[in-house]
Amino acid sequence: MLVKLSLRNCGLEGAIPDFNSIPELSYLDLSWNLFTGHIPSNKLSDNMTTIDLSNNYLNGSIPQSFSYLPHLQKLSLENNNLSGSIHASIWQNITFSMNSKLLIDLRNNSLFDVFGSLNPPENVTLRLSGNPICNNSNTQNIGEYCEMEEHVSKEQANSTLLCPVQACPVDNFYEYAPSSPVPCFCAAPLRIGYRLKSPSFSYFPPYRTYFQSYITQSLNIAFYQLSIYTHAWEEGPRINMYLKIFPKYNDSHSSVFNESEVRRIEGIFTSWKFPRTDFFGPYELLNFTLLGPYEHIINDSERSKVSKGVLVAVILAAVAFALAISAIIILLISRRHIKYFHKLSNKSSSSISIKIDGLKAFTFKELAHATNKFNSTNKVGRGGYGIVYKGILSDETFVAVKRAEEDSLQGQKEFLTEIELLSRLHHRNLVSLIGYCNEAGEQMLVYEFMPNGTLRDWISADKSKKKESLSFGMRLQIAKGAAKGILYLHTEANPPIFHRDIKASNILLDSNFIAKVADFGLSRLAPYLDDEGDFPNHVSTVVKGTPGYLDPEYLLTHKLTDKCDVYSLGIVYLELLTGMQPISHGKNIVREVNVARESGMIYSITDKKMGFYPSDCLDKFLSLALSCCQDNPELRPSMLDVVRELEDIIAMLPETSYTCIFSDIATDNSSLASASSNVTREDQQQYMSSYVLGSDLVSGVVPTIVPR
């Protein structure tokens, strides 16, 4: 007897089968497949509680047979091509008990009318956003069903649109307070992970204000001080939230909380002092993160540990004060001697070395000679591991030497183990490790040298000082190369490696402008096999990375997954398209691009230095970049999907778009024609109508583009 059937995300194609011959079927999930055609109109089992056909390619109308399912609890048809009318009898024919609920999700279809009265009872949650019916002002009360349930709050998305361009030290975790009564109030918020367990609703936007009042009254703070930055539903049902609490604006213009106020707010969250409410249900504190100006404040759990330690120390001191002082002095002297002899042994004793295939063990003397004794004139960069020097080996090979700083040194065994792991990583789009040095208290890595520097250098290059720029076609090739390198780390490395710090300055360009991912090696956490021999899908770790590139979900949960790298790479793609920094003057690149796209001004913020580009290719690349930057990791593409989509976009380009570098950007059609001398006149005319020149769009006026 078949009761529940779930074939979610199985790649199924064709028409949906007819399930009316299964009398006991109560749960049907065929979402995230490739089904096409109409939904069968035959009546389903009266026991049916859940029907999920979302995220397919279904067309036609919603069958009226859905109107005769007395126990229906969920009807999910979003993200299809359904048209016609919505039958109000779907909810009118159900007798609701006190605790019963019905979710009808019809978002992102082509529905244009309601057959019957649009007045569902309170037990029914109806979602219609993304349908033509939402543009019909004659339909009664249509607005409340067309609100977008966004992962990022509207107040947060619009918080800085009217702010002047001014410095807000985002690198130290400051930002504009979204709802401050004083515009552009720059402050450092407290960041809180918060979860509602079993709330009495399944759609949050109508209750956002009510919830905000509940929290602010419980904390005794002003309404505008709380920003619900993100929210996302989980099974349970539960709703995870990322809250930001901003300092109160006053005459002193204080932009941070004082320590006592931080402790007061933390105490309310950690001691279950919120008033009980059955409507929102019980809550759970996920984390109370102290960043930027609050890093020095010890939280309650750490403070209790310290207090116990102090109490023990006081008791011991009262019993044997003289003995304790003597012990401390002896301990300090012993540590000093141990440290001295440890340094001495590092300098004098022979270092541990092993033979690793494909890598050369360099001596300190060889690398000192190659870098002119690590002269500052040979310094080409600095990373989390240490300073990077350009060097020339005895065979005149150019190399990049990463010299670990003292606080980055590892034990020799651990260092050589990780070197052995790196030696097994070989890919065209990864910077190759040539060798290493492990002697005289030094740990160095020797990589191939990338003569064209970092991608960030090319994106931010001043056109007046640097005549050469990357064309649109070359930017796509670089984007694909970086994605392939990261895909290799995720799927081919053993164990898989999550990069955790993907950014434009960690993507290097060789002499042929082939993209190579760097800084993917030492001390990168990766998932190891569990007891059952499987790889877990995330690693719990302390948040590390570069502001602007950090996955907001990673910042909230501390769970590192492959989708964290996808988010960071999406930020790099937006940099390629716009030339902007990820964060600049309090402006976030994802927010700015989304606003420009929604207002039809996307061409006005594209990088003017990349010359002509086919508009349809740019649109596809933009859509890919924004999908990588979705707040919900499950909505982001996999790295394999990113590579395949870029290959499809590149295949759409004419041959002339593969030109890597161009000097002075052409501003007329004759320049484009001369640059396309290897293409026939017919091909030139075919692509000319769909080309856009970045420098022609400074005014923000989008030209009319004739479709191909």
C-alpha positions as CSV (number, residue, x, y, z in Angstrom):
1,M,0.0,0.0,0.0
2,L,1.6,3.2,-1.2
3,V,1.0,6.2,1.2
4,K,3.9,8.5,0.6
5,L,5.7,9.1,-2.7
6,S,8.7,11.5,-2.9
7,L,10.7,11.7,-6.1
8,R,12.2,15.2,-5.5
9,N,15.2,16.3,-7.6
10,C,15.5,13.1,-9.6
11,G,15.9,14.6,-13.1
12,L,12.6,13.1,-14.2
13,E,11.2,14.3,-17.6
14,G,8.0,14.1,-19.6
15,A,4.4,14.4,-18.5
16,I,3.3,13.8,-14.9
17,P,1.7,10.4,-14.5
18,D,-1.9,10.0,-13.3
19,F,-2.0,9.0,-9.6
20,N,-5.8,8.6,-9.2
21,S,-5.5,4.8,-9.1
22,I,-3.6,4.9,-5.8
23,P,-6.5,5.1,-3.3
24,E,-4.3,5.5,-0.1
25,L,-1.8,8.0,-1.4
26,S,-1.6,11.0,1.0
27,Y,1.8,12.6,0.2
28,L,3.1,13.4,-3.3
29,D,6.4,15.3,-3.9
30,L,7.7,15.6,-7.5
31,S,9.4,19.0,-7.1
32,W,12.7,20.1,-8.7
33,N,12.4,17.8,-11.8
34,L,11.9,18.5,-15.5
35,F,8.3,17.6,-15.9
36,T,6.4,19.4,-18.7
37,G,2.8,19.5,-20.0
38,H,-0.5,19.8,-18.1
39,I,-1.2,18.6,-14.5
40,P,-3.6,15.6,-14.7
41,S,-7.2,16.6,-14.1
42,N,-8.4,13.3,-12.6
43,K,-9.4,13.4,-8.9
44,L,-6.7,12.3,-6.4
45,S,-7.2,10.4,-3.2
46,D,-9.4,12.0,-0.5
47,N,-6.5,11.2,1.9
48,M,-4.2,13.6,0.1
49,T,-2.5,16.1,2.5
50,T,0.5,17.3,0.5
51,I,1.0,18.0,-3.2
52,D,4.4,19.5,-4.2
53,L,4.9,20.0,-8.0
54,S,7.1,23.1,-7.6
55,N,10.1,24.0,-9.7
56,N,9.2,22.1,-12.9
57,Y,8.1,23.3,-16.4
58,L,4.4,22.6,-16.1
59,N,1.9,24.7,-18.1
60,G,-1.9,24.9,-18.6
61,S,-4.3,25.7,-15.8
62,I,-4.7,24.5,-12.2
63,P,-7.0,21.5,-12.4
64,Q,-10.4,21.9,-10.5
65,S,-9.8,18.4,-9.0
66,F,-7.6,20.1,-6.4
67,S,-10.9,21.7,-5.1
68,Y,-12.2,18.4,-3.7
69,L,-9.4,17.3,-1.3
70,P,-10.9,17.6,2.2
71,H,-7.6,17.0,4.1
72,L,-5.3,19.1,2.0
73,Q,-2.6,20.9,4.0
74,K,-0.1,22.0,1.4
75,L,-0.4,22.7,-2.3
76,S,2.9,23.9,-3.8
77,L,3.0,24.8,-7.5
78,E,5.5,27.7,-7.5
79,N,8.0,28.3,-10.2
80,N,6.2,26.7,-13.2
81,N,4.4,28.2,-16.3
82,L,0.8,27.7,-15.1
83,S,-1.8,30.2,-16.5
84,G,-5.5,30.9,-16.3
85,S,-7.5,31.4,-13.1
86,I,-7.1,30.3,-9.4
87,H,-10.1,28.3,-8.2
88,A,-11.2,29.8,-4.8
89,S,-13.0,26.5,-4.2
90,I,-9.6,24.9,-3.3
91,W,-10.0,26.5,0.2
92,Q,-13.8,26.9,0.2
93,N,-14.5,23.2,0.1
94,I,-12.4,22.5,3.2
95,T,-13.8,22.5,6.7
96,F,-11.1,23.8,9.0
97,S,-10.7,22.7,12.6
98,M,-9.1,25.0,15.2
99,N,-5.5,23.8,14.5
100,S,-5.6,22.9,10.8
101,K,-3.8,25.0,8.2
102,L,-3.5,25.1,4.5
103,L,-0.5,26.5,2.5
104,I,-1.2,27.3,-1.2
105,D,2.0,28.5,-2.9
106,L,1.5,29.7,-6.5
107,R,4.4,32.1,-6.8
108,N,6.1,32.8,-10.1
109,N,3.6,31.5,-12.6
110,S,1.3,33.3,-15.2
111,L,-2.0,33.3,-13.2
112,F,-4.1,36.3,-14.0
113,D,-7.5,35.9,-12.3
114,V,-9.4,34.4,-9.4
115,F,-12.4,32.2,-10.0
116,G,-14.6,33.0,-7.0
117,S,-14.2,35.2,-4.0
118,L,-10.6,36.0,-3.0
119,N,-11.3,35.8,0.8
120,P,-9.5,32.8,2.3
121,P,-9.9,32.1,6.0
122,E,-7.2,32.8,8.5
123,N,-6.1,29.2,8.4
124,V,-5.1,29.6,4.8
125,T,-1.7,31.0,3.7
126,L,-1.9,32.1,0.0
127,R,1.2,33.2,-1.9
128,L,0.8,34.8,-5.3
129,S,3.8,37.0,-5.9
130,G,5.4,36.8,-9.3
131,N,2.0,36.4,-11.1
132,P,0.2,38.9,-13.5
133,I,-2.7,38.9,-11.0
134,C,-0.6,40.9,-8.6
135,N,-0.6,43.8,-11.2
136,N,-4.4,43.8,-11.3
137,S,-5.5,46.6,-8.9
138,N,-9.2,45.7,-9.4
139,T,-8.8,42.4,-7.6
140,Q,-9.9,42.8,-4.0
141,N,-7.2,42.7,-1.3
142,I,-4.7,41.3,-3.8
143,G,-1.8,43.2,-2.2
144,E,-1.5,41.2,1.0
145,Y,-1.1,37.9,-1.0
146,C,1.6,39.4,-3.4
147,E,4.1,40.5,-0.8
148,M,7.6,39.0,-1.4
149,E,8.9,36.9,1.4
150,E,12.5,37.9,1.1
151,H,15.5,36.4,3.0
152,V,16.8,40.0,3.4
153,S,14.5,42.5,4.9
154,K,13.3,45.4,2.8
155,E,14.4,47.9,5.3
156,Q,17.9,46.5,5.1
157,A,17.9,46.4,1.3
158,N,16.9,50.1,1.1
159,S,18.9,51.3,4.1
160,T,21.6,53.2,2.3
161,L,20.1,54.1,-1.0
162,L,19.7,57.8,0.0
163,C,22.9,58.0,2.0
164,P,25.7,60.2,0.7
165,V,28.9,58.4,-0.2
166,Q,30.8,58.6,3.1
167,A,33.2,56.4,5.0
168,C,31.7,53.8,7.3
169,P,34.4,51.4,8.6
170,V,32.9,48.2,7.4
171,D,36.2,46.4,7.8
172,N,35.7,46.8,11.6
173,F,32.1,45.6,11.3
174,Y,30.3,49.0,11.3
175,E,27.4,49.7,9.0
176,Y,24.5,52.1,8.5
177,A,21.5,51.6,10.9
178,P,18.6,50.8,8.5
179,S,15.8,52.5,10.4
180,S,17.6,55.2,12.3
181,P,15.7,58.4,12.7
182,V,18.9,60.2,11.7
183,P,19.8,59.2,8.1
184,C,23.1,57.4,7.5
185,F,23.8,56.8,11.2
186,C,27.0,54.6,11.1
187,A,27.2,52.2,14.1
188,A,28.5,48.8,15.2
189,P,25.5,46.4,15.8
190,L,25.4,43.3,18.0
191,R,24.9,40.2,15.8
192,I,22.6,37.5,17.1
193,G,21.5,34.1,15.8
194,Y,17.9,33.4,16.9
195,R,15.5,30.6,16.2
196,L,11.7,30.4,16.8
197,K,10.6,26.8,17.3
198,S,7.1,25.9,16.2
199,P,5.6,29.4,15.7
200,S,1.8,29.7,15.0
201,F,2.2,30.8,11.4
202,S,3.9,29.6,8.2
203,Y,4.4,33.0,6.5
204,F,6.5,35.6,8.3
205,P,6.1,39.0,6.6
206,P,2.6,39.9,8.0
207,Y,4.0,39.4,11.5
208,R,7.4,41.1,11.1
209,T,6.3,44.3,12.9
210,Y,4.6,42.4,15.6
211,F,7.7,40.3,16.2
212,Q,9.9,43.4,16.1
213,S,7.8,45.1,18.8
214,Y,7.9,41.9,20.9
215,I,11.7,41.8,20.8
216,T,12.3,45.5,21.3
217,Q,9.9,45.7,24.3
218,S,11.5,42.7,25.9
219,L,14.9,44.3,25.5
220,N,13.7,47.8,26.5
221,I,15.2,49.4,23.3
222,A,13.7,51.6,20.6
223,F,11.9,50.0,17.7
224,Y,14.4,51.3,15.1
225,Q,17.3,49.7,16.9
226,L,16.4,46.2,15.8
227,S,17.0,45.0,12.2
228,I,15.8,41.5,11.2
229,Y,18.6,41.0,8.7
230,T,17.6,37.6,7.4
231,H,15.1,34.9,8.1
232,A,14.7,31.4,6.7
233,W,12.4,28.5,7.4
234,E,13.6,25.0,8.4
235,E,11.7,21.8,8.9
236,G,10.1,21.5,12.3
237,P,8.7,24.1,11.5
238,R,11.3,26.5,12.7
239,I,12.4,29.9,11.5
240,N,16.1,30.9,11.8
241,M,16.8,34.6,12.1
242,Y,19.9,36.8,12.0
243,L,19.2,39.9,14.1
244,K,21.2,43.1,14.4
245,I,20.7,45.4,17.3
246,F,22.1,48.9,16.8
247,P,23.1,51.4,19.5
248,K,20.6,54.2,20.2
249,Y,21.3,57.5,18.5
250,N,21.7,60.3,21.0
251,D,23.3,63.7,21.3
252,S,26.8,62.2,22.0
253,H,26.6,60.5,18.6
254,S,27.8,57.2,20.1
255,S,28.1,54.5,17.5
256,V,28.8,51.6,19.9
257,F,27.2,50.1,22.9
258,N,29.0,50.4,26.2
259,E,30.0,47.2,27.9
260,S,27.3,47.3,30.5
261,E,24.6,47.5,27.9
262,V,26.1,44.6,25.9
263,R,26.1,42.5,29.1
264,R,22.5,43.5,29.8
265,I,21.2,42.6,26.4
266,E,23.2,39.3,26.4
267,G,21.8,38.5,29.8
268,I,18.2,38.8,28.6
269,F,18.9,36.5,25.7
270,T,20.9,33.9,27.7
271,S,18.7,33.8,30.8
272,W,15.3,33.2,29.1
273,K,13.8,36.5,30.3
274,F,11.7,37.1,27.2
275,P,7.9,37.1,28.0
276,R,6.3,33.8,27.1
277,T,4.1,33.9,24.0
278,D,2.2,31.0,22.5
279,F,2.0,32.8,19.1
280,F,5.8,33.0,18.5
281,G,6.4,29.8,20.5
282,P,9.6,28.9,22.3
283,Y,12.9,30.4,21.1
284,E,16.5,29.3,21.0
285,L,19.7,31.5,21.0
286,L,22.0,30.2,18.3
287,N,24.9,32.6,18.9
288,F,25.7,36.0,20.3
289,T,28.6,37.2,18.2
290,L,30.9,40.0,19.5
291,L,32.8,41.5,16.6
292,G,34.7,44.7,15.9
293,P,34.6,47.0,18.9
294,Y,33.0,44.3,21.1
295,E,35.7,41.6,20.7
296,H,37.3,42.5,24.0
297,I,34.1,41.8,25.9
298,I,34.0,38.3,27.5
299,N,30.6,36.6,27.2
300,D,28.7,35.0,30.1
301,S,30.1,31.4,29.7
302,E,33.7,32.6,29.4
303,R,33.1,35.0,32.3
304,S,31.8,32.2,34.5
305,K,34.9,30.1,33.8
306,V,37.1,33.0,34.6
307,S,35.2,33.7,37.8
308,K,35.6,30.1,38.9
309,G,39.3,30.2,38.1
310,V,39.7,33.4,40.2
311,L,37.8,31.9,43.1
312,V,40.1,28.8,43.1
313,A,43.2,31.1,42.8
314,V,42.0,33.2,45.8
315,I,41.4,30.0,48.0
316,L,44.8,28.6,47.1
317,A,46.5,31.9,47.7
318,A,44.8,32.2,51.2
319,V,46.1,28.7,52.1
320,A,49.6,28.9,50.7
321,F,50.4,32.4,49.4
322,A,54.1,32.1,49.7
323,L,54.1,28.6,48.0
324,A,52.0,29.9,45.1
325,I,54.3,32.8,44.5
326,S,57.3,30.5,44.5
327,A,55.6,28.1,42.2
328,I,54.7,30.9,39.7
329,I,58.3,32.2,39.8
330,I,59.7,28.7,39.2
331,L,57.2,28.1,36.4
332,L,58.1,31.3,34.6
333,I,61.8,30.6,34.9
334,S,61.3,27.0,33.6
335,R,59.2,28.3,30.6
336,R,61.9,30.8,29.7
337,H,64.6,28.2,29.7
338,I,62.4,25.8,27.7
339,K,61.6,28.5,25.1
340,Y,65.3,29.4,24.9
341,F,66.5,25.8,24.4
342,H,63.7,25.2,21.9
343,K,64.8,28.1,19.7
344,L,68.4,27.0,20.1
345,S,67.6,23.5,19.0
346,N,65.6,24.8,15.9
347,K,68.6,26.8,14.8
348,S,71.3,24.2,15.5
349,S,69.7,20.8,14.9
350,S,69.1,19.3,11.5
351,S,65.5,19.7,10.3
352,I,63.1,16.9,9.5
353,S,62.9,16.3,5.8
354,I,61.2,13.7,3.6
355,K,61.3,13.0,-0.1
356,I,58.1,14.2,-1.8
357,D,57.7,13.3,-5.5
358,G,57.5,16.4,-7.7
359,L,58.7,18.8,-5.1
360,K,62.2,20.2,-4.3
361,A,63.4,20.7,-0.8
362,F,65.2,24.1,-1.0
363,T,67.8,25.2,1.5
364,F,67.4,28.5,3.3
365,K,70.6,29.7,1.5
366,E,69.1,28.9,-1.9
367,L,65.9,31.0,-1.3
368,A,67.8,33.8,0.4
369,H,70.0,34.1,-2.7
370,A,67.0,33.9,-5.0
371,T,65.2,36.8,-3.3
372,N,68.4,38.9,-2.7
373,K,68.2,38.1,1.0
374,F,64.5,38.7,1.1
375,N,65.0,42.3,0.1
376,S,61.9,44.5,0.4
377,T,62.2,45.5,-3.3
378,N,61.3,41.9,-4.1
379,K,58.2,41.9,-1.9
380,V,55.1,41.4,-4.1
381,G,52.4,40.8,-1.5
382,R,51.3,39.7,2.0
383,G,48.8,37.0,2.9
384,G,47.5,35.3,6.1
385,Y,50.5,32.9,5.9
386,G,53.2,35.6,5.6
387,I,55.1,37.8,3.1
388,V,55.4,36.8,-0.6
389,Y,58.7,37.5,-2.4
390,K,59.6,37.3,-6.1
391,G,62.6,35.2,-6.7
392,I,64.9,33.9,-9.4
393,L,66.3,30.4,-9.0
394,S,69.8,29.4,-10.2
395,D,68.3,28.0,-13.4
396,E,66.7,31.5,-14.0
397,T,63.2,30.3,-13.2
398,F,61.0,32.9,-11.7
399,V,59.2,31.8,-8.5
400,A,57.0,33.3,-5.7
401,V,58.3,32.5,-2.2
402,K,55.9,32.6,0.7
403,R,57.8,33.0,3.9
404,A,55.8,32.1,7.1
405,E,55.8,34.7,9.9
406,E,56.6,33.5,13.4
407,D,52.9,33.2,14.4
408,S,52.2,31.1,11.4
409,L,54.9,28.4,12.0
410,Q,53.7,24.9,12.6
411,G,55.3,21.8,14.0
412,Q,57.7,20.3,11.5
413,K,55.7,17.0,11.2
414,E,52.4,18.9,10.6
415,F,54.1,21.2,8.1
416,L,55.5,18.3,6.1
417,T,52.2,16.4,6.2
418,E,50.4,19.4,4.7
419,I,53.1,19.8,2.1
420,E,52.6,16.2,1.1
421,L,48.9,16.9,0.7
422,L,49.5,20.0,-1.5
423,S,51.9,18.0,-3.7
424,R,49.0,15.8,-4.8
425,L,47.0,18.8,-6.1
426,H,47.5,19.3,-9.8
427,H,45.2,21.4,-12.0
428,R,45.6,23.9,-14.8
429,N,43.7,26.5,-12.8
430,L,45.6,26.1,-9.5
431,V,48.9,27.8,-8.7
432,S,51.5,25.0,-8.8
433,L,53.7,24.3,-5.8
434,I,57.3,23.8,-6.9
435,G,59.0,23.1,-3.5
436,Y,59.4,24.1,0.1
437,C,62.0,25.0,2.8
438,N,62.0,23.6,6.3
439,E,65.1,24.5,8.2
440,A,66.7,26.9,10.6
441,G,63.4,27.8,12.1
442,E,62.0,28.8,8.7
443,Q,59.0,27.4,6.8
444,M,58.6,28.6,3.2
445,L,56.6,27.5,0.2
446,V,57.8,28.0,-3.4
447,Y,55.2,28.5,-6.1
448,E,55.3,29.2,-9.8
449,F,55.4,32.9,-10.5
450,M,52.3,34.6,-12.0
451,P,53.7,37.5,-14.1
452,N,50.3,39.2,-14.6
453,G,49.6,39.6,-10.9
454,T,46.1,39.3,-9.3
455,L,42.7,39.7,-10.8
456,R,42.0,42.5,-8.3
457,D,44.9,44.5,-9.9
458,W,43.3,44.3,-13.3
459,I,39.8,45.1,-12.2
460,S,40.8,48.2,-10.2
461,A,43.5,49.4,-12.7
462,D,43.2,53.1,-13.5
463,K,42.6,53.4,-17.2
464,S,44.5,56.7,-17.3
465,K,47.6,54.9,-16.0
466,K,47.1,51.5,-17.5
467,K,46.1,51.4,-21.2
468,E,45.4,47.7,-21.2
469,S,42.2,46.3,-19.9
470,L,40.4,42.9,-19.8
471,S,37.8,42.4,-22.5
472,F,34.4,40.9,-21.7
473,G,35.3,37.6,-23.3
474,M,38.5,37.4,-21.4
475,R,36.6,38.1,-18.1
476,L,34.4,35.1,-18.9
477,Q,37.4,32.9,-19.5
478,I,38.9,34.0,-16.2
479,A,35.6,33.4,-14.4
480,K,35.4,29.9,-15.9
481,G,39.1,29.1,-15.0
482,A,38.6,30.1,-11.4
483,A,35.4,28.0,-11.1
484,K,37.2,25.0,-12.6
485,G,40.1,25.3,-10.1
486,I,37.6,25.5,-7.1
487,L,35.6,22.6,-8.6
488,Y,38.7,20.5,-8.5
489,L,39.3,21.3,-4.9
490,H,35.7,20.4,-4.0
491,T,35.5,17.2,-5.9
492,E,38.9,15.8,-6.9
493,A,41.1,16.6,-3.9
494,N,41.3,13.9,-1.2
495,P,40.1,15.0,1.3
496,P,38.0,17.7,-0.4
497,I,39.2,21.3,0.3
498,F,37.0,24.2,1.1
499,H,38.9,27.3,0.1
500,R,37.3,29.7,2.7
501,D,38.9,32.9,1.3
502,I,38.1,33.2,-2.4
503,K,38.5,36.8,-3.5
504,A,39.8,38.7,-6.5
505,S,43.3,39.0,-5.0
506,N,43.5,35.2,-4.6
507,I,42.9,34.6,-8.3
508,L,46.2,35.1,-10.2
509,L,46.9,35.4,-13.9
510,D,49.8,33.8,-15.8
511,S,51.5,35.1,-18.9
512,N,48.6,33.9,-21.1
513,F,46.0,35.3,-18.7
514,I,44.9,31.9,-17.5
515,A,43.3,32.2,-14.1
516,K,44.9,30.2,-11.3
517,V,43.4,30.0,-7.8
518,A,45.9,30.7,-5.0
519,D,46.1,30.4,-1.2
520,F,44.1,27.2,-1.1
521,G,46.6,25.1,1.0
522,L,47.9,25.3,4.4
523,S,45.5,25.1,7.4
524,R,42.4,25.0,5.3
525,L,39.7,23.0,7.1
526,A,38.1,20.3,5.0
527,P,35.6,17.6,5.8
528,Y,37.2,14.3,6.8
529,L,35.6,10.8,6.6
530,D,33.2,10.1,9.4
531,D,32.7,6.8,11.1
532,E,30.6,5.4,8.3
533,G,33.2,6.3,5.6
534,D,31.2,9.3,4.2
535,F,32.1,12.9,3.9
536,P,29.9,15.3,6.0
537,N,28.5,18.2,4.0
538,H,29.9,20.9,6.3
539,V,32.6,21.7,8.8
540,S,31.9,23.7,12.0
541,T,34.7,26.2,12.4
542,V,35.6,29.7,13.6
543,V,34.5,32.2,11.0
544,K,37.5,33.4,8.9
545,G,37.6,35.2,5.6
546,T,37.5,38.6,4.1
547,P,34.7,41.1,4.7
548,G,32.6,41.5,1.6
549,Y,33.2,38.0,0.4
550,L,31.9,36.2,3.5
551,D,28.8,34.0,3.1
552,P,26.2,35.5,5.5
553,E,24.9,32.0,6.3
554,Y,28.4,30.9,7.3
555,L,28.7,34.0,9.4
556,L,25.4,33.1,11.2
557,T,25.9,29.3,11.6
558,H,29.7,28.9,11.6
559,K,29.1,25.9,9.2
560,L,31.6,25.9,6.3
561,T,30.3,24.2,3.2
562,D,31.1,24.2,-0.5
563,K,28.3,26.7,-1.0
564,C,30.4,29.2,1.0
565,D,33.0,29.2,-1.8
566,V,30.2,29.5,-4.4
567,Y,29.0,32.7,-2.6
568,S,32.5,34.2,-2.5
569,L,33.0,33.4,-6.2
570,G,29.7,35.1,-7.0
571,I,31.1,38.3,-5.4
572,V,34.2,38.0,-7.7
573,Y,31.9,37.7,-10.7
574,L,30.1,40.9,-9.7
575,E,33.5,42.6,-9.5
576,L,34.3,41.4,-13.0
577,L,31.0,42.9,-14.3
578,T,31.1,46.2,-12.5
579,G,34.7,47.0,-11.5
580,M,33.3,47.8,-8.0
581,Q,34.8,46.7,-4.6
582,P,32.7,44.2,-2.6
583,I,32.3,46.9,0.1
584,S,32.9,50.6,-0.5
585,H,31.8,53.6,1.5
586,G,29.1,51.5,3.3
587,K,27.8,50.1,0.0
588,N,27.4,46.4,-0.6
589,I,28.0,45.2,-4.2
590,V,25.2,42.6,-4.1
591,R,22.7,45.1,-2.9
592,E,23.8,47.8,-5.4
593,V,23.7,45.4,-8.3
594,N,20.2,44.1,-7.3
595,V,18.9,47.6,-7.0
596,A,20.3,48.6,-10.4
597,R,18.9,45.5,-12.0
598,E,15.4,46.0,-10.6
599,S,15.3,49.6,-11.7
600,G,16.4,48.8,-15.2
601,M,19.8,50.6,-14.8
602,I,22.1,47.6,-14.8
603,Y,24.0,48.8,-17.9
604,S,24.9,52.0,-16.1
605,I,27.0,50.3,-13.5
606,T,28.8,47.8,-15.8
607,D,32.6,48.3,-16.1
608,K,33.2,50.7,-18.9
609,K,36.7,49.3,-19.5
610,M,35.6,45.9,-20.9
611,G,34.4,47.4,-24.3
612,F,31.8,45.8,-26.5
613,Y,29.8,42.8,-25.2
614,P,26.7,40.9,-26.3
615,S,23.9,42.0,-24.1
616,D,22.3,38.5,-23.8
617,C,25.7,37.1,-22.6
618,L,26.0,39.9,-20.0
619,D,22.5,39.2,-18.8
620,K,23.2,35.5,-18.4
621,F,26.5,36.1,-16.6
622,L,24.8,38.6,-14.3
623,S,22.0,36.1,-13.5
624,L,24.7,33.5,-12.7
625,A,26.6,35.8,-10.4
626,L,23.5,36.8,-8.5
627,S,22.3,33.2,-8.1
628,C,25.7,32.4,-6.5
629,C,25.1,35.3,-4.0
630,Q,21.7,34.0,-2.8
631,D,21.4,34.3,1.0
632,N,20.0,30.8,1.2
633,P,22.8,28.3,0.3
634,E,20.3,25.7,-1.1
635,L,19.3,28.2,-3.8
636,R,22.9,28.6,-5.0
637,P,24.2,26.5,-7.9
638,S,26.8,23.9,-7.4
639,M,30.3,24.7,-8.6
640,L,29.8,22.1,-11.4
641,D,26.6,24.0,-12.5
642,V,28.6,27.3,-12.5
643,V,31.2,25.8,-14.8
644,R,28.6,24.4,-17.2
645,E,26.7,27.7,-17.3
646,L,29.9,29.7,-18.1
647,E,30.7,27.2,-20.9
648,D,27.3,27.8,-22.4
649,I,27.7,31.6,-22.2
650,I,31.2,31.5,-23.7
651,A,29.8,29.3,-26.5
652,M,27.4,32.1,-27.4
653,L,30.2,34.6,-28.0
654,P,31.5,35.5,-31.5
655,E,35.2,34.7,-32.1
656,T,36.3,38.3,-31.8
657,S,35.1,38.4,-28.1
658,Y,38.0,36.1,-27.1
659,T,40.5,39.0,-27.5
660,C,42.3,39.0,-24.2
661,I,43.6,42.6,-24.1
662,F,42.6,45.8,-25.9
663,S,44.1,49.3,-25.6
664,D,41.9,52.3,-26.3
665,I,38.2,51.3,-26.2
666,A,36.5,51.9,-29.5
667,T,33.5,54.2,-29.4
668,D,32.0,53.7,-32.9
669,N,30.8,50.8,-35.1
670,S,33.7,51.2,-37.5
671,S,36.1,50.3,-34.7
672,L,34.2,47.2,-34.0
673,A,34.1,46.2,-37.6
674,S,37.8,46.7,-38.0
675,A,38.4,44.6,-34.8
676,S,36.2,41.9,-36.4
677,S,38.2,41.5,-39.7
678,N,38.2,37.8,-39.4
679,V,34.4,37.6,-39.3
680,T,32.2,37.9,-42.4
681,R,30.0,41.0,-42.9
682,E,26.9,38.9,-42.3
683,D,28.3,37.8,-39.0
684,Q,29.2,41.3,-38.0
685,Q,25.7,42.5,-38.8
686,Q,24.2,39.6,-36.8
687,Y,26.1,40.5,-33.6
688,M,26.2,44.3,-34.0
689,S,22.6,44.7,-33.0
690,S,23.1,42.8,-29.7
691,Y,26.3,44.5,-28.7
692,V,26.6,47.1,-26.0
693,L,29.6,49.4,-25.3
694,G,30.2,50.1,-21.6
695,S,31.5,53.6,-22.2
696,D,28.3,54.6,-24.0
697,L,26.2,53.9,-20.9
698,V,27.6,56.4,-18.4
699,S,24.4,58.5,-18.5
700,G,22.5,55.5,-17.3
701,V,20.2,55.4,-20.3
702,V,19.8,51.9,-21.6
703,P,19.9,51.7,-25.4
704,T,17.3,49.8,-27.4
705,I,18.8,46.4,-28.2
706,V,17.4,44.5,-31.1
707,P,17.0,40.8,-30.2
708,R,18.9,38.2,-32.2
